[in-house]
Amino acid sequence: MSLLYFLLIGLLAGYLAGKIMKGRGFGLLGNLLVGVIGSFVGAMLFRIVGLASTGLLGQLVMAVVGAVVLLWILTKVRK
């Protein structure tokens, strides 16, 4: 069940990251995939900084931050 929550949070994070980046994404499906991968990136970044995510909202914020960072990196590499 926790895997399902993880995927749903990642999908929502990808959607939100696509909206935040305004046109710098990879379309709806690409952004959703970036959101799932971005949640791993967000967890890694939060651990490096020393922050912890608690609860559903904290996990969503962490995933969105990771997805935005990942989208930013991918757009720089794509150019």
C-alpha distance (Angstrom), angle and dihedral (degrees) to the residues before:
residue distance angle dihedral
M1 . . .
S2 3.81 . .
L3 3.82 89.5 .
L4 3.79 88.8 56.6
Y5 3.82 90.9 51.3
F6 3.79 90.0 47.7
L7 3.80 91.8 52.8
L8 3.80 93.3 45.6
I9 3.80 91.8 50.1
G10 3.80 89.9 47.5
L11 3.79 91.8 50.6
L12 3.79 92.1 49.2
A13 3.80 90.5 46.0
G14 3.80 90.7 52.5
Y15 3.78 91.1 51.1
L16 3.80 92.2 48.8
A17 3.81 92.6 45.0
G18 3.80 89.6 52.9
K19 3.80 89.6 53.1
I20 3.82 92.2 46.7
M21 3.81 93.4 49.3
K22 3.85 91.6 48.9
G23 3.76 107.5 -147.0
R24 3.78 98.0 -14.7
G25 3.74 94.1 101.5
F26 3.78 135.4 92.9
G27 3.78 101.0 -108.4
L28 3.77 126.3 -83.7
L29 3.81 98.6 -61.2
G30 3.80 93.4 41.5
N31 3.79 91.6 50.1
L32 3.79 91.2 49.4
L33 3.79 90.0 53.5
V34 3.80 90.1 46.5
G35 3.82 87.8 51.7
V36 3.79 92.7 56.3
I37 3.81 91.4 47.7
G38 3.81 90.2 40.5
S39 3.77 91.1 59.1
F40 3.81 87.8 63.5
V41 3.80 89.6 47.8
G42 3.80 90.8 48.7
A43 3.78 91.7 51.1
M44 3.79 90.3 51.0
L45 3.82 92.8 47.7
F46 3.79 92.7 47.8
R47 3.81 91.0 50.6
I48 3.81 91.4 50.3
V49 3.81 91.7 50.7
G50 3.80 91.7 44.0
L51 3.79 98.3 -115.3
A52 3.76 126.7 134.1
S53 3.77 129.1 -153.2
T54 3.76 117.0 -137.3
G55 3.73 126.1 -172.1
L56 3.75 130.8 -2.3
L57 3.80 95.4 -62.4
G58 3.80 92.5 50.2
Q59 3.78 91.4 51.1
L60 3.79 90.7 48.6
V61 3.81 92.1 51.0
M62 3.79 90.5 48.4
A63 3.80 91.8 49.5
V64 3.81 93.1 47.3
V65 3.81 91.6 50.5
G66 3.79 90.4 49.7
A67 3.80 92.6 46.8
V68 3.81 92.6 49.2
V69 3.81 91.0 49.7
L70 3.79 90.8 47.3
L71 3.82 92.4 48.2
W72 3.79 90.3 49.3
I73 3.81 91.7 50.8
L74 3.80 92.4 46.2
T75 3.82 93.1 50.4
K76 3.82 90.1 51.0
V77 3.81 91.3 49.4
R78 3.82 92.2 44.6
K79 3.81 91.8 57.4
